[in-house]
Amino acid sequence: MQELTQWLSDFDGSHQNPLNQRISKVAVPGAFLGAVGLIWTIPSPALFGFTVNWVWMALVPIMVFYLKLSVSIFLMMLGFTIACISLIWSLDILQLPVFSISAALFILLEVVQLIGYKLEGKSPSLTDKLWFILIGPIWVFHQK
């Protein structure tokens, strides 16, 4: 697995344009929130008489990934992820259309990021893009 500095360097390499950097500071955390919402809406399985939302099952390997990067990254991303889950959970409690809101948010912000990549003149590969969903928020929180 790559080191944190390498992940951030790779992400930073696709974010040299100042406008793309500003776009990413909004779009990346929002797309992460949208992804959390989409995972939230996957029908929950019943395990041993308990219903467990997929978001909690997805949280474990993601947090292991962050912990392997560093304890401070793990704690930062745990707090951010729990804030995202809390917001999505609140939408669900209010009986708002979580899937529609999350899908619209995710798609809109991914399109905005594509515009940023067009400004940049390069786009990460699909494999990098999938990893960048996890790395992007770290990059945003490390920006000054």
N, C-alpha and C positions, 0 to 999 in steps of 0.2 A: 504494500500500500504506500502511496505517496505521502511525503511529509506535508505538514500544513503550509510551509513556505512555498513548496512546489505547487500545491493546489491554488494558493492565492496568486502566485506568479502566473500560472496558466490562465486563471480567470482575468487577472489584470491585463494580460496580453491582448484580450479581446475587448478591453475597455480603456483605450487611450484617448479617445475623442471626448472632450469635456462635456458635450451635450449627451453623448451616450452614457457617460458616468452619471449625470444627473437623472437620466431616464432610468438607469438601473437602480439607483438609490430608492426609487419609488416602486418600480415594476417588480424587482426581485422579491422583496418581502411580501408584496401583494400577491404575486404568483404562488409563493410558498403557502400563503393563507388559502388561496384558491385550491391548491393541491390538497391541503389538509381537509378542506370542506368536501372535496370530491371523494376522498377516502372515507370520510365520515358517513357519506350517503350509501356506501356499499352495504347491502343487507347483512345484518349481524348474525353470526352463527350462535347457536346455543351449545355451550360446553359444560357438561356436568350440571345442567339445570340453570346455568348462568348465561345471560346474553352478553357477549363481549363485542364492543364496537371494534371494527377493523383498525381504526386510528390508533387504538392502544396497542394492538398487535404490531402495527407498522412502526410504532414509536421505539420498540425495543432494539431492533437492528440499527435503526437510524441513530439512536443515542449511543450504541456501542461504537458506531463509526466515529461519532463526535468525540467520545471518550478516548479513542485511540489517537485522535489528533492532539488533544490536551484536555486537562481537567477544566481549565477556564473556558475553553470553547464548549465543552460539554455543558457546563453550568449556564453559560450564556444562551446556548441554543435550547436547552431544556426550558429555561424561562420564556424564551420567545415562542417555542412550540406550545407550551402550556397556555400562553396568552392567546395564540391562534385557536387552540382547541376550545378555550373558554368562550371566545367570540362565536365560533361556529355552534357550540353547544347552546349559547344564548339565542342564536337565530332559530335553532331547532325548538327550544322551549317556547319561543314566541310564535311557533308554527309558521315561520317564514319558509319559502322554498329554498332550502339550503343547496340542493343540487343546482338549480337554475342560477342562483346568486354566485355560487362557487365556480360553475362552468363559465359564466359570463365574465367573471373577474379574471379567471385563469386565461381564457382565450384572449380577452381584450389586452391584458398585460403582456402576453406572449407576442401578440401582434405589435404592440408598442416596442417590445425588445427587438423584434425583427427590424423595425425602423431604425433603432439604435445600431444594430449590426450593419445595416445598409450604410448609415453614416460612417461607421467605423471602416467599412470596406472589406470586412471579413466576418465570417460567422463560425462559431465552434461547430465541430462535428456533432452528430446526433448523440453519440456516446458521451462526448464531453458535456453536451447540453443536459443530459440526464443527471450527471454528477454535479453540474453547475447549479441545479436546483437545490442541492444540499450545501454547496460551497458558497453560492451567491450571497445568502444572508450574512455569512461570516465576513465576506469581503465588504459588504455594506456597513456592517458594524465596526469594521476596522478603518473605514475612511474617516478622514478629518474634516 
